[in-house]
Amino acid sequence: MKLCMMSCMMPYSTPREITEAAVYCGMDAIDWISTNDTDPALLRKISEDAGLKIVAHTMIKEKFLNYDKTYMDDFKASLEDALIMGAPVMMLPPFPRKGDTTMEEDRNAWIEYYAQAYPLAKQAGVVLTLESTGYYNSPITTADEVLQVLNAVPGLKLTFDHGNTATADDPVAAYHSLKDHIVHMHLKDWKIYDTPQADTTPKRNGKHFADMLIGEGDLDIRTFWDQVDARCKELYVNLETRDFTNSYSARESLKKVSDLLRTW
């Protein structure tokens, strides 16, 4: 498995500490989630100095979610960041918008956003992706919803998030429906309950999910990985995980998971 550091899994860490942790865990790539309020040229240098490839940039900006009509300025700025960093893939996650909109209304709005953003990314030579998001009101989570967007915006690609997909769909079946569109992958794990528990959040499937370190939750990630085809097995995989109990450091929890997954 080609492991990729997901920078947001090292909260309160500097970019240099994040890259040092990636090397310590035996990873050779990084996805900068936002820019950590750092000059993207400096992020590129820090990554290269550590021997890490920047294989993706995930933009986290709020204008579109808040109905600000200048939301494309956010996208253009993040696309420029991706170019400066040399990231070949840029992910625009379709989070729920603020307010009382329905999931269908949100999904249609996101289709329009992707339709505007995709030509700019293509012209810049950057592969634009979406992911399934895992909130109870996420507008794009199931395989059918993802395909609706991909069919509406030909050329748009997918970052397949196994754990988010599991909040509303069978992730193995979804993978088989979507695999031809996948260019990057995310893994996470959950503890899943029928009723609310401490530290759980409700999901679209009616269950209640708590973040868990990969390998300690209820998702059968190994069975999923065994069904992944040869092409997708060569894609980079973000480890969206850490010890959420804070019993030990994010760095050590990532090392534990990396050592496990590298044997698969």
N, C-alpha and C positions, 0 to 999 in steps of 0.2 A: 504494500500500500504506500502510495506517494503522499506523505504527510505534509500538511501546510499549517503553519501557525496562524491562528485567527487572533489578530492583535487585541481585540476587545476581551479576550479571555485572560488578559494580564492587567486587571484594573489597578489604577494608581501606580502603574509602572511607566518609566520613561521609554521612549522608542529604543534606546540602546539596551535597556534591561530586557525588553521584549525580544529583540533579536538574539541576545545572549541566551535567553531561555530556549528559543527555537533551536539553536545550535546544541545546547545541552541535551535537548530531547531527541537529537538526531534527525531533525527536520531539515529540509533543504529549500523550503519555500515559505512565503508569507503573503497573507491577504491583509492589507491595511484597511481596517474598518474605520472610515473617516480618515483624517490625517493626524489624529492626536494633537491637533492645534500646532502642527509642525510643518515647516516649509517642505513641500513634497520633494524638492531637490535634495534636501537634507535626509529625508526618509530613504530616498534611493541610495544615497551615499552610505548611510548607516547599514542598510540592508546588504549592499554590495561588499562593504568592508567585512561583514560577517559571513560572506560567502552564500548569501540567501538570494534566491530568485524572487522578485515580486511578480507573482502569477495572477494576482487579481487586486482590484480596488473596489470596495463596497462603499457607496456614498450614503451618508446618513445626514439628511437635511430636511427641514421642516416646512418649507414654504407650500409645497403642494398639499401636504396634510392639513394645512391651515387655510387653504383656499386663497393664498396670495397669488395674484395674477402674474407675478414676475417669477413663478416657479422655474421657468426654463433657465433663468439666470443661475439658479442652483445647479441645474444639470450641466450647463456649459462650464461652470467653474470646476465641478467634479471631473468632468471629461478632461479638462486641461490638467488637473492634478494627475489623472491616470496617465496622460501622455508624458508628463514630466517624470513620473516614476517609472515609466516604461512598462506599465501593467497591460498585458494583452487582453485581459477580460475586465469588464466593469459591471458590477451588479447593482441594480436599482430595485431594492426590495419593496414590494407592494403592501405596505402597512395600511391598516384601516385609517380612513380619514376622520378628523374630528367632527363631532356633531351627530345628527340623527339620520344620516343617509343609510340606505339599505346596502346590503352586500352587492346586490346587482348594480345599483347606481355607482358604487365605488368601483366595481370591476369595469364598468363601461368607461368611467373616468380614467382609470389606469390604462385601458386600451388606447385611449386618445393620447395620453402622456407618452406611452411607448411608441405610438405611431409618429409622434413629433421627435422623440429622442433618437430613435433607431437610425434614421438617415444621417444624423450628425455623427453618431458613433461610427457608422460604416465609413463615412467620408474620412474620418480620422484614423481608420484602421484598427479600431478597438471593437472587440466582440461584446455586445450588450446582452446581459442576461437578466431574468427575473428569477425569483424563488417562490416556492410555497411558503406563506407565513403562517404562524401557529397561534394566533389570538382567537378568542371565541367569535369575534366578528371579522376575521380576516376575509377579504373579498376573493382571494386567489389561493386556494389550498389543495383542492382535490385535483386529480388528473384531468377530469373533464373541464374544470375551470382553467387550468393551465393551458390545455389544448385550445380552448376558446380564444385565449389571448394570443397564443402562438399562431393560430390560423388567421387571426385578424391582422397580425403584424409579421408577415413572412420575413424570415431572416433573423428574427429575435431568437435567442437561445435560452437555455435553462441551466441554472445552478440547482441541482437536485438536493433538497434537504429532506433526508429520510425521516428525521424526528418530527419536523413540522408537518410533513405529509400525514404522519400517523395520528395527528389530532383530528383528522376528518376523513381519512381514506385508508385503505390497505396499502402500505408503502411498497410492498413487493409488487402487487398488481399495478400500482401507479408507475413504478420504475419501468416495468415492461411496456407500458403504454407510451412512455415518454423518452425512452433511452436514446432514440435517434436524435433528440434535441439537446442532450446533456453535454456540457463542456466543463463542468466543475461540480464538486460534490461537498455536502456538509453532513457530518454525523453528530448526533447528540443522543442522550438517553433520558428517560423519564421513569419515575415511579407513578403508576396509574391507579386511581381509586374510583370507586363508584359514587362516593359521597365526598363532600368537602373535608379536607384535613388541613392541619397546619402547613403553611407554605405551599399550598396548591393553588392553581388557577383553573377556572372552568374552560373547557375547550368545546369545539363545535360538535364533537361526537357525544357530548353529554357527560363525559368523564372529567375527572379532576387530576391534573398533572403537576408533579413536582420535579424540579431539575435534579438530575443525578449524574454522578460521574459515569462516563461510558463504561459499561460492563457491570454496573451495580444497580441498573434499573430494570424495567420490564420489557424493553424492546429487544427482540432477538436479532441483534445486529449481525452476528456471525452468519446466521442462515441467509439473511439478506445479501451479505457480501459474497457468499458462495454462489449466488445466482447472478451476480453482476457479470456482464460479458467482458471479453478480453479488452475491447477498446476502452470501456469506462473504467476498468481496473487500472488503466494507465493515466487516468486523470488525477489531478491533485485533489486531496480530500482535506477540508477544514475540520479540525477537531474543536467542535463547539462544546467545550466541556471544562470543568474544573471541579474541585471539591467544594460544593456549595455549602457544606457545613463549616468550612474554614478550619477544619481540624489540622490541615497541613496546607502548604503554600500552593498557589496556582502552578508554579514552576514544577514542584514535585508531583502534583497530581497529573499534569500534562506528561511528565516523564513516564509515570506509571502507565498511562493509557498508550502512549507512543510505543513503549516496549512491548505491550500486549498486541497492538494492532500490526506492528511490523512483522509479526510471525505469521500473519494470515496469508 
